[in-house]
Every structure is written in C-alpha cells, then in structure tokens.
Amino acid sequence: MVQTLIADIEKVRRGALVLFTSRAQMRAAVDALPGHLQDMVLVQGNQSRTRILQAHAERIQSGLPSVLFGMQSFGEGLDLPGELCETVCIAKLPFAPPSEPVDEARAEWLRSVGRDPFNELVIPATGVKLLQWTGRAIRTEDDQAQVICYDKRLTQQAYGRRMLAGLPPYRLEHRMPAS
C-alpha cells in the first residue's frame, strides 16, 4: 500500500489529503517517503492543526504541491475546497474499535438476541465515516476530485461493497498495485 501511495503522491499537482487509521501506519508511510517527496508532505501532529493548514494553503497558492497526512480528525470537519484537496487517499477502511461502553453494551445485547453487531453496528458506522472521509474531496459545487482507497476489502468483501453502494455515484476504477 505504501509504495502505491508514494506513486500517487508523485502525481499530486496541487492539494491532497491522505487519511490513516493508525499512527503506526502513518509513520511507516512518512518513513518510506523518498527525499524529494518529504518536503511536500505535512504530517498531523508535527505542528498545530492551524499551522499545518496554513502552510498547506500557502504552498498551493505559491504553485507548489502539498499533501496532508492525517488521522481521523482530518477526515471529519476539515474544509479544503478547490485546489486545496483534489485527491483524497484512504489507507484503510475507517473501522472503529468497539471500545465505547455504550457500543459494547449494544453489541452485547445484539449478540444476546441472536443478531450480528458487526453487520448492524460496525458496518453502518464505518460506512458513515467513509462517506465523511470521501466528502473531504468535494466541498463546493465546482470541486472535482479523485478518491483513492487502498483497502481491497471495499470491493472484495460483501460489507465493503455495501459501503461502496452507500457513497455518492463515484466513477469506480480498479487499479493494480504498484510493483
């Protein structure tokens, strides 16, 4: 996935956002970046959110490409219209661990009555989060962007296809991983 991501970052001409589900995965991607790409990537946590977004906008306004690497909070409520985000890359489907007591109680109750918490709770919640993440790419009526998801479960698993069906009617393109 990291090698394919690097190949996609090479193609960025203006703004892009890469969303990760774990800090370890984000760090592995940062560590794998070749030297010529390191200057165009801004990583969540290295500076304040305000400063990172400001630097991102400044780079793009000056004609340089800029890529934001972020976690869940960058996938929700981040407004990057137009050239600030022409590509959204999603490393993995944004499954959340059932660590909230209310979610655990709901899951336990569903199991106790013979129902499947994964399909009834986890899949819908992940589908909503995936919709939010893809929504970072289209912020105005005039925006055009591409969304790249590296998680093959989106097309190869029944639950992934259900999530895909819940997204706007994006043009779907299957690609072979970079070698």
Backbone as a chain_set.jsonl record, in Angstrom:
{"seq": "MVQTLIADIEKVRRGALVLFTSRAQMRAAVDALPGHLQDMVLVQGNQSRTRILQAHAERIQSGLPSVLFGMQSFGEGLDLPGELCETVCIAKLPFAPPSEPVDEARAEWLRSVGRDPFNELVIPATGVKLLQWTGRAIRTEDDQAQVICYDKRLTQQAYGRRMLAGLPPYRLEHRMPAS", "coords": {"N": [[0.826, -1.184, 0.0], [1.934, 1.257, 0.78], [3.885, 1.747, -1.182], [2.284, 2.078, -3.457], [0.849, 4.306, -2.629], [2.933, 6.197, -2.498], [3.554, 6.359, -5.224], [1.186, 7.552, -6.089], [1.301, 9.986, -4.728], [3.388, 11.153, -6.054], [2.103, 12.061, -8.313], [0.59, 14.215, -7.546], [-0.437, 17.486, -8.087], [-1.455, 19.79, -6.958], [-3.29, 20.124, -4.185], [-3.621, 17.535, -1.727], [-5.003, 14.995, 0.408], [-4.222, 12.579, 2.737], [-5.52, 9.94, 4.487], [-5.238, 8.118, 7.458], [-5.693, 5.184, 9.52], [-4.258, 4.521, 11.703], [-1.596, 5.645, 13.817], [0.83, 4.325, 13.597], [0.762, 3.244, 11.013], [0.673, 5.626, 9.548], [3.151, 6.719, 10.271], [4.855, 4.772, 9.179], [4.4, 5.222, 6.463], [5.355, 7.864, 6.229], [8.052, 7.446, 6.894], [8.827, 5.94, 4.7], [8.837, 7.666, 2.592], [10.45, 8.974, -0.257], [13.278, 11.201, -0.453], [12.78, 13.456, -2.169], [10.047, 13.798, -1.947], [9.502, 14.382, 0.659], [9.445, 17.09, 1.451], [7.017, 18.005, 0.508], [5.04, 16.923, 2.044], [2.932, 17.309, 4.769], [2.553, 16.543, 8.116], [0.108, 15.493, 10.356], [0.198, 16.386, 13.722], [2.844, 17.102, 13.835], [2.93, 19.841, 13.853], [0.736, 22.504, 14.948], [-2.736, 22.137, 14.145], [-3.842, 24.383, 12.879], [-1.527, 25.695, 11.924], [-0.476, 23.766, 10.159], [-2.522, 23.603, 8.222], [-2.463, 26.205, 7.287], [0.151, 26.346, 6.2], [-0.151, 24.436, 4.197], [-2.076, 25.667, 2.503], [-0.591, 27.945, 1.778], [1.554, 26.828, 0.348], [0.239, 25.743, -1.887], [-0.937, 28.035, -2.982], [1.343, 29.302, -3.822], [2.027, 27.793, -5.964], [3.118, 25.297, -5.519], [2.975, 21.72, -4.962], [1.135, 20.107, -2.323], [0.719, 17.863, 0.353], [-1.345, 16.556, 2.781], [-0.963, 14.542, 5.6], [-2.975, 12.713, 7.657], [-5.0, 11.794, 10.526], [-8.04, 10.425, 11.916], [-9.392, 12.831, 12.779], [-8.768, 14.605, 10.764], [-10.253, 13.607, 8.763], [-12.806, 14.311, 9.249], [-14.798, 17.121, 9.289], [-12.934, 18.845, 8.147], [-12.278, 21.452, 6.022], [-11.44, 21.793, 2.834], [-11.581, 23.286, 0.17], [-11.732, 23.255, -3.484], [-8.63, 23.595, -5.141], [-7.181, 22.992, -2.883], [-7.7, 20.438, -2.085], [-7.6, 18.083, -4.147], [-7.326, 15.434, -4.329], [-8.139, 12.649, -2.366], [-6.766, 10.266, -0.365], [-7.283, 7.137, 1.026], [-6.083, 5.114, 3.397], [-6.916, 2.759, 4.795], [-10.072, 1.156, 5.43], [-12.144, 2.977, 7.636], [-12.631, 1.567, 10.245], [-13.824, 1.542, 13.544], [-12.631, 0.651, 16.731], [-14.629, -1.283, 18.983], [-14.76, 0.232, 21.581], [-16.129, 1.961, 23.132], [-18.208, 2.178, 25.94], [-21.05, 2.251, 25.596], [-21.35, 1.346, 22.943], [-20.255, -1.205, 23.227], [-22.123, -2.328, 24.981], [-24.428, -2.253, 23.379], [-23.621, -4.002, 21.334], [-23.291, -6.353, 22.802], [-25.93, -6.78, 23.641], [-27.187, -7.172, 21.128], [-25.906, -9.552, 20.322], [-26.91, -11.22, 22.316], [-29.539, -11.551, 21.579], [-29.321, -12.961, 19.304], [-28.439, -11.597, 17.067], [-26.284, -9.859, 14.7], [-23.715, -7.889, 15.613], [-21.592, -6.815, 14.116], [-22.518, -6.485, 11.453], [-24.777, -4.925, 11.966], [-24.028, -2.744, 13.544], [-21.209, -2.014, 13.337], [-20.542, -2.003, 10.533], [-22.461, -0.095, 9.398], [-21.642, 2.24, 10.85], [-18.98, 2.502, 10.038], [-19.387, 2.878, 7.334], [-20.638, 5.4, 7.337], [-18.551, 6.957, 8.328], [-16.684, 6.56, 6.271], [-18.036, 7.848, 4.184], [-17.94, 10.475, 5.17], [-15.155, 10.844, 5.082], [-14.604, 10.605, 2.305], [-15.965, 12.821, 1.539], [-14.301, 14.956, 2.065], [-13.107, 15.616, -0.269], [-14.894, 16.862, -2.002], [-16.106, 19.877, -1.679], [-17.405, 22.129, -2.629], [-19.811, 23.091, -5.172], [-18.402, 23.274, -7.53], [-16.139, 21.742, -7.262], [-13.873, 19.196, -8.26], [-12.612, 16.017, -7.884], [-10.501, 13.242, -6.999], [-10.917, 10.149, -5.321], [-9.06, 7.846, -3.628], [-8.952, 4.632, -2.507], [-7.109, 2.384, -0.73], [-7.734, 0.015, 0.412], [-8.511, -3.186, -0.175], [-10.711, -4.532, 0.715], [-12.929, -3.006, 0.284], [-13.932, -3.516, -2.255], [-13.784, -6.259, -2.43], [-15.044, -7.577, -0.356], [-18.286, -8.435, 0.874], [-19.399, -6.661, 2.754], [-17.85, -4.412, 2.254], [-18.622, -3.752, -0.331], [-21.239, -3.055, 0.24], [-20.778, -0.71, 1.702], [-19.595, 0.822, -0.303], [-21.76, 1.079, -2.038], [-23.253, 2.841, -0.571], [-22.095, 5.275, -0.947], [-21.827, 8.424, -2.768], [-22.526, 8.433, -6.364], [-19.782, 7.742, -7.447], [-17.35, 7.464, -10.06], [-16.045, 4.353, -10.566], [-12.898, 2.879, -10.448], [-10.746, 0.259, -10.927], [-7.501, -0.531, -9.887], [-4.258, -1.916, -10.458], [-1.929, -2.81, -7.943], [1.071, -0.875, -7.36], [4.272, -2.049, -8.369]], "CA": [[0.0, 0.0, 0.0], [2.784, 2.441, 0.888], [4.516, 2.003, -2.479], [1.238, 2.618, -4.338], [0.6, 5.664, -2.131], [4.046, 7.042, -2.939], [3.359, 6.591, -6.66], [0.085, 8.511, -6.226], [1.776, 11.291, -4.254], [4.221, 11.677, -7.149], [1.221, 12.654, -9.327], [-0.132, 15.364, -6.988], [-0.028, 18.77, -8.66], [-1.865, 20.845, -6.038], [-3.511, 19.662, -2.824], [-4.113, 16.185, -1.473], [-5.175, 14.589, 1.801], [-4.085, 11.139, 2.937], [-6.092, 9.612, 5.791], [-4.778, 6.852, 8.03], [-6.456, 4.717, 10.678], [-3.366, 4.332, 12.857], [-0.361, 6.437, 13.792], [1.922, 3.46, 13.139], [0.688, 3.18, 9.56], [1.06, 6.944, 9.043], [4.595, 6.842, 10.477], [5.506, 3.904, 8.192], [4.329, 5.921, 5.174], [6.279, 9.001, 6.3], [9.414, 6.91, 6.869], [9.108, 5.365, 3.386], [8.851, 8.712, 1.567], [11.767, 9.343, -0.777], [13.676, 12.56, -0.094], [12.174, 14.513, -2.979], [8.638, 13.978, -1.58], [9.368, 14.74, 2.074], [9.125, 18.499, 1.632], [5.635, 18.334, 0.125], [4.106, 16.259, 2.954], [2.734, 17.887, 6.107], [2.051, 15.436, 8.925], [-0.657, 15.851, 11.548], [0.914, 16.139, 14.969], [4.167, 17.745, 13.804], [2.658, 21.247, 14.153], [-0.683, 22.67, 15.253], [-3.639, 21.964, 13.001], [-3.941, 25.677, 12.207], [-0.272, 25.954, 11.207], [-0.371, 22.815, 9.046], [-3.466, 24.008, 7.178], [-1.948, 27.463, 6.733], [1.305, 26.0, 5.357], [-0.712, 23.726, 3.041], [-2.667, 26.681, 1.615], [0.488, 28.804, 1.259], [2.297, 26.077, -0.675], [-0.588, 25.628, -3.086], [-1.065, 29.384, -3.557], [2.607, 29.656, -4.479], [2.221, 26.909, -7.109], [3.761, 24.035, -5.124], [2.061, 20.697, -4.475], [1.167, 19.894, -0.877], [-0.036, 16.684, 0.763], [-1.568, 16.442, 4.223], [-1.113, 13.202, 6.175], [-3.722, 12.892, 8.892], [-5.762, 10.726, 11.161], [-9.492, 10.551, 11.883], [-9.888, 14.205, 12.913], [-8.619, 15.269, 9.468], [-11.278, 13.031, 7.89], [-14.104, 14.852, 9.636], [-14.859, 18.543, 9.594], [-11.843, 19.604, 7.544], [-12.793, 22.073, 4.811], [-10.354, 22.07, 1.892], [-12.234, 23.395, -1.137], [-10.979, 23.513, -4.708], [-7.299, 23.031, -5.338], [-6.602, 22.571, -1.608], [-7.848, 18.986, -1.954], [-8.051, 17.488, -5.395], [-7.211, 13.988, -4.158], [-8.199, 12.088, -1.023], [-6.28, 8.885, -0.313], [-7.712, 6.474, 2.255], [-5.2, 3.957, 3.558], [-7.712, 1.594, 5.188], [-11.433, 1.491, 5.841], [-12.069, 3.549, 8.99], [-13.309, 0.826, 11.31], [-13.501, 1.991, 14.904], [-12.716, -0.456, 17.688], [-15.787, -1.121, 19.866], [-14.23, 0.465, 22.923], [-17.054, 2.795, 23.891], [-19.097, 1.331, 26.748], [-22.389, 2.176, 25.009], [-21.255, 0.468, 21.782], [-20.056, -2.568, 23.725], [-23.406, -2.782, 25.527], [-25.314, -2.526, 22.231], [-23.135, -5.217, 20.674], [-23.601, -7.484, 23.689], [-27.375, -7.009, 23.571], [-27.491, -7.772, 19.825], [-25.47, -10.958, 20.373], [-27.79, -11.966, 23.227], [-30.805, -11.845, 20.896], [-29.01, -13.696, 18.091], [-28.183, -10.705, 15.93], [-24.872, -9.674, 14.364], [-23.308, -6.499, 15.833], [-20.699, -6.342, 13.061], [-23.335, -6.014, 10.334], [-25.801, -3.953, 12.376], [-23.434, -1.557, 14.172], [-19.872, -1.658, 12.857], [-20.569, -1.682, 9.102], [-23.085, 1.213, 9.153], [-20.817, 3.326, 11.399], [-17.815, 2.646, 9.17], [-19.888, 3.455, 6.088], [-20.849, 6.837, 7.567], [-17.223, 7.575, 8.43], [-16.108, 6.541, 4.926], [-18.713, 8.921, 3.461], [-17.34, 11.728, 5.653], [-13.774, 10.929, 4.588], [-14.628, 10.915, 0.875], [-16.513, 14.166, 1.429], [-13.241, 15.968, 2.144], [-12.685, 15.942, -1.637], [-15.882, 17.699, -2.69], [-16.593, 20.845, -0.69], [-18.261, 23.104, -3.304], [-20.427, 22.555, -6.39], [-17.442, 23.298, -8.626], [-14.99, 20.878, -6.984], [-13.68, 17.898, -8.898], [-11.528, 15.366, -7.157], [-10.476, 11.781, -7.01], [-10.779, 9.474, -4.034], [-8.357, 6.579, -3.81], [-8.966, 3.797, -1.298], [-6.155, 1.294, -0.919], [-8.215, -1.163, 1.138], [-9.186, -4.06, -1.132], [-11.972, -5.019, 1.276], [-14.012, -2.171, -0.234], [-14.511, -4.158, -3.439], [-13.701, -7.72, -2.386], [-15.888, -8.125, 0.703], [-19.691, -8.025, 0.739], [-19.634, -5.455, 3.559], [-17.208, -3.304, 1.56], [-19.491, -3.375, -1.452], [-22.377, -2.338, 0.843], [-20.305, 0.651, 1.994], [-19.407, 1.479, -1.588], [-23.097, 1.407, -2.55], [-23.765, 3.958, 0.216], [-21.4, 6.507, -1.321], [-22.346, 9.033, -3.994], [-22.192, 7.613, -7.544], [-18.442, 7.997, -7.978], [-16.876, 6.556, -11.101], [-15.176, 3.38, -9.912], [-11.797, 2.407, -11.275], [-9.879, -0.705, -10.231], [-6.099, -0.428, -10.317], [-3.327, -2.921, -9.946], [-0.943, -2.169, -7.063], [2.408, -0.591, -7.907], [5.208, -3.132, -8.028]], "C": [[0.87, 1.247, 0.0], [3.442, 2.763, -0.454], [3.516, 2.574, -3.49], [0.905, 4.049, -3.927], [1.699, 6.616, -2.611], [3.918, 7.35, -4.433], [2.24, 7.6, -6.896], [0.498, 9.902, -5.76], [2.642, 11.951, -5.333], [3.371, 12.439, -8.174], [0.486, 13.898, -8.83], [0.436, 16.657, -7.561], [-0.414, 19.945, -7.767], [-2.051, 20.23, -4.651], [-4.063, 18.261, -2.731], [-4.158, 15.945, 0.029], [-5.079, 13.077, 1.86], [-4.542, 10.841, 4.366], [-5.692, 8.208, 6.214], [-5.654, 6.481, 9.219], [-5.574, 4.458, 11.891], [-2.121, 5.196, 12.694], [0.807, 5.609, 13.263], [1.924, 3.368, 11.61], [1.102, 4.521, 8.94], [2.573, 7.124, 9.148], [5.348, 5.984, 9.46], [5.501, 4.567, 6.812], [5.295, 7.102, 5.141], [7.721, 8.504, 6.169], [9.805, 6.374, 5.492], [9.193, 6.423, 2.282], [10.266, 8.963, 1.057], [12.026, 10.821, -0.502], [12.967, 13.652, -0.868], [10.688, 14.727, -2.666], [8.462, 14.479, -0.144], [8.969, 16.191, 2.288], [7.679, 18.842, 1.28], [4.599, 17.707, 1.054], [4.119, 16.945, 4.315], [2.009, 16.847, 6.95], [1.335, 15.956, 10.169], [0.141, 15.476, 12.792], [2.293, 16.767, 15.001], [4.083, 19.23, 14.112], [1.181, 21.329, 14.533], [-1.496, 22.505, 13.976], [-3.711, 23.262, 12.187], [-2.701, 25.944, 11.367], [-0.11, 25.025, 10.002], [-1.285, 23.24, 7.899], [-3.025, 25.305, 6.505], [-0.781, 27.186, 5.786], [0.841, 25.301, 4.081], [-1.261, 24.736, 2.027], [-1.585, 27.564, 0.992], [1.271, 28.108, 0.156], [1.513, 26.049, -1.99], [-0.74, 26.984, -3.768], [0.209, 29.816, -4.267], [2.946, 28.711, -5.641], [2.897, 25.59, -6.802], [2.708, 22.999, -4.724], [2.211, 20.523, -2.963], [0.241, 18.732, -0.529], [-0.121, 16.673, 2.278], [-1.697, 14.97, 4.586], [-1.848, 13.387, 7.493], [-4.464, 11.652, 9.338], [-7.253, 11.078, 11.089], [-9.978, 11.997, 11.948], [-9.702, 15.007, 11.624], [-9.653, 14.74, 8.47], [-12.659, 13.577, 8.164], [-13.966, 16.34, 9.916], [-13.722, 19.381, 9.054], [-12.336, 20.142, 6.206], [-11.635, 22.515, 3.931], [-10.94, 22.176, 0.485], [-11.243, 23.576, -2.283], [-9.633, 22.822, -4.747], [-6.618, 22.612, -4.038], [-6.716, 21.058, -1.393], [-8.457, 18.428, -3.235], [-7.951, 15.962, -5.371], [-7.332, 13.657, -2.682], [-7.769, 10.632, -1.137], [-6.662, 8.303, 1.041], [-6.931, 5.172, 2.375], [-5.976, 2.68, 3.863], [-9.119, 2.059, 5.53], [-11.417, 1.914, 7.306], [-12.925, 2.832, 10.034], [-12.873, 1.379, 12.659], [-13.58, 0.79, 15.84], [-13.893, -0.224, 18.634], [-15.355, -0.922, 21.318], [-15.129, 1.37, 23.756], [-17.999, 1.888, 24.671], [-20.501, 1.185, 26.155], [-22.386, 1.244, 23.8], [-21.067, -0.985, 22.204], [-21.359, -3.137, 24.266], [-24.388, -3.1, 24.4], [-24.919, -3.828, 21.545], [-23.481, -6.454, 21.507], [-25.085, -7.816, 23.627], [-27.747, -7.668, 22.243], [-27.095, -9.241, 19.787], [-26.433, -11.794, 21.218], [-29.131, -12.307, 22.588], [-30.564, -12.462, 19.515], [-28.766, -12.838, 16.854], [-26.691, -10.433, 15.821], [-24.452, -8.211, 14.539], [-22.39, -5.955, 14.735], [-21.514, -5.741, 11.913], [-24.315, -4.91, 10.728], [-25.231, -2.679, 12.989], [-22.148, -1.104, 13.483], [-19.9, -1.224, 11.388], [-21.265, -0.342, 8.845], [-22.242, 2.386, 9.674], [-19.582, 3.573, 10.528], [-18.225, 3.258, 7.835], [-20.113, 4.957, 6.201], [-19.505, 7.554, 7.617], [-16.542, 7.621, 7.061], [-16.735, 7.646, 4.068], [-18.149, 10.287, 3.873], [-15.934, 11.909, 5.079], [-13.757, 11.259, 3.103], [-15.148, 12.332, 0.646], [-15.483, 15.273, 1.582], [-12.854, 16.44, 0.75], [-13.629, 16.91, -2.332], [-16.516, 18.628, -1.663], [-17.494, 21.907, -1.307], [-18.831, 22.457, -4.566], [-19.43, 22.453, -7.536], [-16.254, 22.353, -8.435], [-15.037, 19.602, -7.812], [-12.481, 17.266, -8.224], [-11.574, 13.863, -7.389], [-10.301, 11.285, -5.586], [-10.146, 8.13, -4.33], [-8.394, 5.841, -2.481], [-8.097, 2.58, -1.586], [-6.614, -0.014, -0.271], [-9.044, -2.032, 0.197], [-10.498, -4.62, -0.589], [-13.169, -4.229, 0.742], [-14.684, -2.814, -1.45], [-14.558, -5.68, -3.336], [-14.565, -8.363, -1.301], [-17.319, -7.623, 0.517], [-19.955, -6.753, 1.539], [-18.986, -4.228, 2.922], [-18.059, -2.821, 0.395], [-20.743, -2.667, -0.942], [-21.984, -0.902, 1.151], [-20.151, 1.454, 0.71], [-20.747, 1.917, -2.171], [-23.707, 2.598, -1.797], [-23.094, 5.29, -0.086], [-22.102, 7.152, -2.519], [-21.891, 8.227, -5.207], [-20.856, 8.011, -8.178], [-18.167, 7.033, -9.123], [-15.853, 5.642, -10.438], [-14.139, 2.872, -10.899], [-10.951, 1.464, -10.43], [-8.475, -0.557, -10.792], [-5.305, -1.576, -9.743], [-2.337, -2.193, -9.049], [0.38, -1.936, -7.778], [3.347, -1.724, -7.504], [6.558, -2.584, -7.689]], "O": [[0.569, 2.203, -0.714], [3.544, 3.933, -0.823], [3.862, 3.45, -4.283], [0.702, 4.909, -4.784], [1.409, 7.718, -3.078], [4.15, 8.483, -4.853], [2.335, 8.421, -7.808], [0.078, 10.897, -6.35], [2.62, 13.172, -5.493], [3.865, 13.358, -8.828], [-0.178, 14.572, -9.618], [1.644, 16.888, -7.52], [0.234, 20.991, -7.813], [-1.07, 19.854, -4.009], [-4.877, 17.846, -3.556], [-3.459, 16.593, 0.808], [-5.769, 12.374, 1.122], [-4.026, 11.41, 5.327], [-5.792, 7.25, 5.448], [-6.276, 7.341, 9.843], [-6.079, 4.205, 12.985], [-1.657, 5.443, 11.581], [1.674, 6.13, 12.561], [2.986, 3.41, 10.99], [1.801, 4.549, 7.927], [3.205, 7.625, 8.219], [6.372, 6.417, 8.931], [6.486, 4.482, 6.078], [5.979, 7.318, 4.14], [8.514, 9.075, 5.42], [10.987, 6.354, 5.151], [9.581, 6.109, 1.157], [11.186, 9.145, 1.855], [11.087, 11.599, -0.338], [12.589, 14.672, -0.292], [10.121, 15.738, -3.08], [7.384, 14.948, 0.22], [8.224, 16.49, 3.221], [7.17, 19.873, 1.718], [3.402, 17.93, 0.876], [5.171, 17.134, 4.927], [0.969, 16.328, 6.543], [1.883, 16.751, 10.932], [0.688, 14.377, 12.887], [2.862, 16.95, 16.077], [5.056, 19.821, 14.582], [0.46, 20.335, 14.45], [-0.994, 22.71, 12.871], [-3.649, 23.236, 10.958], [-2.811, 26.374, 10.218], [0.344, 25.457, 8.943], [-0.872, 23.237, 6.739], [-3.196, 25.476, 5.298], [-0.733, 27.737, 4.686], [1.383, 25.551, 3.004], [-0.947, 24.666, 0.839], [-1.658, 27.892, -0.192], [1.611, 28.724, -0.854], [2.064, 26.301, -3.062], [-0.678, 27.072, -4.994], [0.161, 30.607, -5.209], [4.021, 28.812, -6.233], [3.22, 24.834, -7.718], [1.657, 23.365, -4.199], [3.28, 20.763, -2.402], [-0.871, 18.629, -1.047], [0.891, 16.767, 2.972], [-2.454, 14.235, 3.952], [-1.393, 14.137, 8.356], [-4.541, 10.637, 8.647], [-7.663, 11.925, 10.297], [-10.907, 12.352, 11.224], [-10.409, 15.992, 11.412], [-9.896, 15.369, 7.44], [-13.588, 13.334, 7.395], [-13.108, 16.757, 10.695], [-13.559, 20.529, 9.467], [-12.767, 19.371, 5.348], [-10.939, 23.483, 4.237], [-10.805, 21.244, -0.308], [-10.097, 23.983, -2.092], [-9.506, 21.638, -4.435], [-5.584, 21.946, -4.076], [-5.949, 20.467, -0.634], [-9.676, 18.321, -3.371], [-8.431, 15.285, -6.28], [-6.706, 14.302, -1.841], [-8.339, 9.864, -1.911], [-6.396, 8.907, 2.08], [-7.091, 4.254, 1.571], [-5.723, 1.638, 3.259], [-9.329, 3.221, 5.878], [-10.754, 1.282, 8.128], [-13.828, 3.423, 10.627], [-11.692, 1.65, 12.88], [-14.513, -0.007, 15.74], [-14.134, 0.91, 19.047], [-15.558, -1.79, 22.167], [-14.911, 1.527, 24.958], [-18.535, 0.93, 24.114], [-21.08, 0.1, 26.21], [-23.304, 0.44, 23.637], [-21.652, -1.89, 21.609], [-21.667, -4.307, 24.035], [-25.099, -4.103, 24.461], [-25.772, -4.653, 21.217], [-23.912, -7.473, 20.969], [-25.463, -8.986, 23.568], [-28.532, -8.616, 22.223], [-27.843, -10.08, 19.285], [-26.734, -12.937, 20.876], [-29.792, -13.255, 23.013], [-31.458, -12.491, 18.669], [-28.877, -13.317, 15.725], [-25.927, -10.739, 16.736], [-24.793, -7.373, 13.704], [-22.411, -4.757, 14.454], [-21.237, -4.631, 11.458], [-24.645, -4.054, 9.908], [-25.885, -1.636, 12.957], [-22.021, 0.057, 13.094], [-19.339, -0.184, 11.042], [-20.706, 0.49, 8.131], [-22.141, 3.415, 9.007], [-19.19, 4.719, 10.309], [-17.49, 4.068, 7.27], [-19.814, 5.704, 5.269], [-19.336, 8.621, 7.027], [-15.894, 8.612, 6.727], [-16.031, 8.308, 3.305], [-17.911, 11.147, 3.025], [-15.572, 13.002, 4.643], [-12.974, 12.107, 2.674], [-14.796, 12.966, -0.348], [-15.772, 16.425, 1.257], [-12.328, 17.542, 0.595], [-13.195, 17.7, -3.17], [-17.363, 18.209, -0.874], [-18.276, 22.532, -0.591], [-18.377, 21.389, -4.976], [-19.602, 21.621, -8.427], [-15.448, 22.183, -9.35], [-16.097, 19.015, -8.03], [-11.455, 17.915, -8.021], [-12.549, 13.31, -7.899], [-9.633, 11.911, -4.763], [-10.628, 7.372, -5.171], [-7.931, 6.351, -1.461], [-8.318, 1.848, -2.551], [-5.942, -1.038, -0.399], [-10.153, -1.656, -0.183], [-11.313, -5.13, -1.358], [-14.294, -4.728, 0.747], [-15.89, -2.66, -1.64], [-15.297, -6.325, -4.079], [-14.79, -9.572, -1.33], [-17.529, -6.503, 0.051], [-20.656, -5.86, 1.064], [-19.514, -3.122, 3.037], [-18.196, -1.618, 0.17], [-21.259, -1.772, -1.612], [-22.755, 0.024, 0.896], [-20.53, 2.623, 0.647], [-20.854, 3.006, -2.736], [-24.579, 3.285, -2.329], [-23.485, 6.321, 0.462], [-22.885, 6.496, -3.206], [-20.968, 7.42, -5.097], [-20.809, 8.541, -9.288], [-18.691, 5.919, -9.148], [-14.9, 6.117, -9.819], [-14.456, 2.489, -12.025], [-10.496, 1.829, -9.346], [-8.278, -0.469, -12.004], [-5.631, -2.129, -8.693], [-1.941, -1.07, -9.359], [0.763, -2.688, -8.674], [3.22, -2.286, -6.416], [7.473, -3.346, -7.377]]}, "num_chains": 1, "name": "protein.A"}
